[in-house]
Amino acid sequence: MSAEGIGDRSLPPPASQKHVQHDLLLAALPHPILTLGEDDRILYANPAAEQFFSVGQARLKRHRLADLVAFGCPLVSLVEQVRRTGVSVNEYGIEVVIPRVDDGPKLVDAYGGPLPEQPSLIVLMLQQRTMAQMIERQLTHRAAARSVSGMAAMLAHEIKNPLSGIRGAAQLIEPNLSPQDRALAQLICKETDRIRDLVDRMEVFGDERPLAKSPVNIHDVLDHVCQIATSGFGRSVKFIARYDPSLPPVPGNRDKLIQAFLNLVKNAVEAIESGGESGGRIILTTAFRPGVRLSVPGSGTRVSLPLMIEIEDNGSGVPDHLKPHLFDPFVTTKPNGTGLGLSLVAKIIGDHGGIIECESEPKRTIFRVFLPLQETHSRAKQAG
């Protein structure tokens, strides 16, 4: 055999090289990608698609798209439209239910289009809306906090003064009443005090002054919160710290951050106790996530939010019907709750320039906070 022949055999043909490169590229993408044949049978699925459908590629290839999703899923009609028109189609906010996977509906943006070289084959790409929803919801949280701010200022002026008069009048008439009526006067005093305390809590939302910020060690904040919890309401819960020791300081107000994370930890303890099972544990995690950026409304700037703090518990979880409204005021699962705790947390995190999101299922609820870097550290990293 000639040297030329040996040389030809030692290198893969160009087509094989392209095929390998394409496979590597598709495998590296975080979005589920499927290639569908003429009968919508799956010919190819990248690793992200295997994870999305919780099925390996070998089993996926035995199914048509309609076999994997719930009846009437818009993905099937999207593919039908692509075949009928021969043009690419994008749809946003599609709800996908996978019957064999019991993890609830998934909200995705979908792209479908014919392969240029083989129009009978359809490429379907899905993008889960987790991060997009996080940004969208956080803006909603801030808007809700602003609306509560105006309402708090009005309530403080219009309600607290008349309450003082009602309470004073009840105290004045109490000595001249019969024992039965005296109990009613005392009830009036107790209820006016309860309403006053509620209004006092809401007044916090009316404070629009800029925070006095300084570099804060977030681990000191979390350790302080744990110390408070283990000395009182969280005595029966095991706390696990998984800290990134290299995390730089957070630009913030230490007292406000303690207030926010103490509220989250207290909610986690109550969720564990409501489950009524032993073995309750709360995991506090910190990490550096440089890929998280937030677009500031009304400007072209984007703020980096690389500092991540997670509070995870193994409690009963958040009911599905409350998840979209969890940070709205007056939304609560507690019989005697006011529904202002998480709204206040959202306001504090928003005042620090960060975002907060909740991910919940039975036995695993995570409140995830993203915060910006201290300015000096941010510039140093950019310069590096």
N, C-alpha and C positions, 0 to 999 in steps of 0.2 A: 504494500500500500504506500502511496506517495506521501511525502511530508505534508503536502497540501491537504490530502484527504484526512490525515490525522488531525490537522489543525481545524478542519471543518467540524469534525466530530467532537472536539474538546470544548466547543462553545455552543450554548443553546441557540436555536434559531431565533431570529428577531421576534417572531410572533410569540414564542414561548416566553421570551423576556418581557414582552408587553403584558402578557397574561399574568405573569407573576407580579409585575409592578402594579397592575390594576387590582389584583387580589389584596396586595399589601396595603394599597391606598384605601380600599373599601373597608378592610379590617380595622384600619386606624380611625375611621370616622366614628364619632359617638352616636350618630343617628341611625336608626334602623333603616336598612335598604333591602328591598326585594326586587327580583326580576321575575316577571310573570309570563308564562307561555300563552298560547292562543286560547286555551280553555281556562285561563286564570290559575293554572297550576303553577306552583312555586318552583322555579328552576335554580334560583340562587338566593341565599340569605346571608348577610354579613353577621359577625358576632353580636353587634348591637341588636339586630333583629331577633337573633336567638334568645337574647336576654329579655327583650321586650315581650315576646310571645311565650317565654319560658319553655321553649322547645328547641332541641338541637336541629341543625341543618338537615341531617339525614331524615328525620321525621317530618320536618317542614316540607321537604320535597315530595312527600306522599299526599299532600293536601292541596286543595284549592283555597284561594283567599277566603271565600265565603265559609269554608269549614272552620276557620280559625277565629272568626269574629261573630258577635251576636247577630241574629237575624235583623235585617234592615240597617246594618251599619253603613254609614255614608261612604266609607272607603270603597265598597263594592260598586256603588253607583258612580263614584269618581272614576274608577278604572273603566267602567262601561262608557262613560262620556269620552274618555281619551280614545278608546277604540273607535267610537262612532265618529268623532270629529277629526282624529289624527293630529290633534294639537295638545300641547301641555296644559295641565290644569293645576291651579293652586287653590286649596281650601284651608281656612283658618278656624281654629276652635272646634275641631271635630272630636266628638266623644266616642272613644273606642272601648267596647266591653269585650273581654276575652273570657268566654264561659268557663274554660278549664282552669283559669287562674282566678282565685278568689281574693283579688286585691282592689276591687272597685273599678269604676270607669277611669280611663286615662284620657286627658285632653291633649290633642296633638294638632300641629299644623302639618298638612300633607301636600306633597308634590307628586304628580303622576305625569309621565310623558313617554312617547314611543322612542325606542332606540333608533338613532338616525340610520344605522346600517341595516337594521332588521325591524321595520315598523310593526311587525306582528308581535314583537316583545315589548312589554311595558315595564318601565322602571318606576317603582313606588318608594318614595323617601318620606319618613315621618320625623317630626321634631317635637319632642315633648315640651309642654309649655311651663315647666317647673320654674325656671329662672325668670322667664318673661312675666309669669304670674306674680312672682315674688316682687318684682319692681312695681307692677301695676297695683298690687294689693297695698304695697307700702305707701304709694301715693294716696290711695284711698284712706289708709289709716291716718295719714297726716291731715287729709281733708276733714275726716271725722273728728280728729282732735281739735282742729280749728273751729268747727261748728260747735263743739262742746265748750270751747273757750268763751265764745260769745254768749252761749246760754248760761254758763257759770257766772259771768259778770252780771247778767240780768237777774239771775236767781238770788245772788248775794244781796243785791239792792232791794229787790221787790219782795223777797220772802223772809229774810232774816230779821228785818225790823218788825214786821207784823208778828212774827213768832215770839219775839221778846214780849210784846204786849199781851199776847194770848197767855203765855206762861205766867206773866206777872199777875194777870187778872185771876187765873186759876189759883195761884198761891194766896191771893187776897181773900177770896171767898171760901177757901178750904176750911178755916177754923169755925165758920158759922154753919157748916153743913152737917147733915146726919152722917153716921158712919158709912152708910151705903153710898151716899152722894160724895163723901170725901174720897172714896176709892176712885170714883170717876174723875174728880179733880186731879188726883195723883196720876191717873192714866193720861190726862191731857198734858201734864208736865213731862211725863216720860216720852210721849209721842212727839212733842215739840222738840225735846232734846235730840231725839233720833233724827228728825228732819234737819235740825241745825247741823248735826254731825255730818249728814250726807251732803249738805250744801258746802260745808267746810272742805270736804274731800274734793268736791267739784271745783272749788275755787283754785285748786292747784292748776287746773287746765287754763285758767285765765291769766296765768303768769307768762307773759310773752317776752320777758327780758332775756337778753343773750346770756348764755351760761358763762360763768367765770371758769375757764378751762386751764388746766395745767397737765403736764405729763403724768399719767396714772398707770401704775403697774396693775394690769387686769388680774393677775394671779393673787395679788394682795387683796383685791376686792372680793374675788371668789372665795379665798380662804376665810376672810372675815364673815362672809355670808354663811359659809359652812359652820363656822364656830357658833354663830347665833342660832342656826338651825339645830345643831346637835346639842345645844344647851337647853333647847325648849321644844318647839313644835315638831322637830325632826329627830327626836331622840331614838325612835324605833327604826329609823331608816339607815341603811348603809350608804355612805358617800364614797365615790371612787373618783379620784382626780387623774386626768390624762392630759397633762399640760405640755405644751411645746416651750421648753425653757428659753429658747432663743427669741421668743416673741417680744417685739419692742413695745414701748409705752403707748398708751392710748391718749389722744388729746381729749380730756373730759373733766367732768366734775365728779370727784370720788364719791361724795355723799349721794348724788343722784344715781350713779351707777350701782351703788350698794342697794339703793331703794328698788331699782328695776330688777336686779338679779335676785334679791331677796323675795320679791313678789313672785318671780318665776319658780324659785325653789319651793316656796310655800305652796303654790298651786300644784307642783309636782308631788309634794308630800301628801296633800289632800287627795289627789288622784289615786295615789297608792293606797291610802287608808280607805277610800271609798270602795276599792276592790275587795277589801276584807281578807286579803291573803297575806301570809308571812313571806319573808324574803324580799321585802321592798328595797330597791336600790336606786340611787340617782348618780348618773355619770356626768361629770363636768369635764368638757373637752375644749382645749384651745388649739388652734392651728393657723398656719399662714396660707392663705388662698389668693395668690396674686391675680387670678383671672377674673375676679368679680369687680365689675365697674357699674356705676349708676349714672344715667343721663340726668342732668339737672334740668327740670322743666323751665322753659323760657330762655334757655341759653344753649350755646353749642358745646359747653364743657361737659366732661365726663369725670366723675370722681371715683377714685380707686378705693375699694372697701376690702382690703386683704385680710383683716384680722377677724377670725371666726371664733365664736364662743357658742358651744352647744350645752344645753341642759336636757339630759335624757332621763326619762323615768320608765318604769315597767308597770305603770298603773293601768287604769281601766280605759284610757284613751279619750279622745274628743269625739262626741257624736257627729256623724256625717252632716247632719243638717245645720250644725253650728260652725263647721269649719270655715265657710266663706265669710262669716260675720264675727269671727272670734275676737277681733280687735276693735269691734264697734262698741260704743258705750251702751251700757245696760244689757249686755248679753252675758249670761252666766248659766252655769250648770248647777250652782249651789243653791239649796233651798233658801238660805238667808243671805245670799250674795247680792252686792249692789251692781255688779257688772262693770265697774270702773277700773279694776285692777289692771287688766291687760291693755285697756285704752291708755292708762297712765304709762305703762311700760312702753307702748308704741310711741307715745309723745316724748318720753325721755330719750329713747334710742334715736328718734327723729331729730331731736334737739342736738344730739351728738353727731348728726350727719350720717347715721347708719340706717340699717333696715333690719326687720325681724320677720321671721317666717316660722310657721308651725307645720310639722309633718307628723301625722298621728295614725296609729292603728292599735288594736288591742295589744297590751303588754309592751308597747314601744311608742312613746311620744317624745318628739324632739322639738324644742324651741331653739331656733338657730339665729344668732345675731351676727351681723357683719358690721364692722366699724372701720373708720379710716386710720391711717398711720399718723403718728406725730410728724409734723411738717419736716423737721430736721432729718428724721429717719427716711422719710419719703424722698427727699432731695438726694440724700446720700445714696439710696438704692438706685435712683435714676442716673446719677452720675457714674455709679459703678457699672 
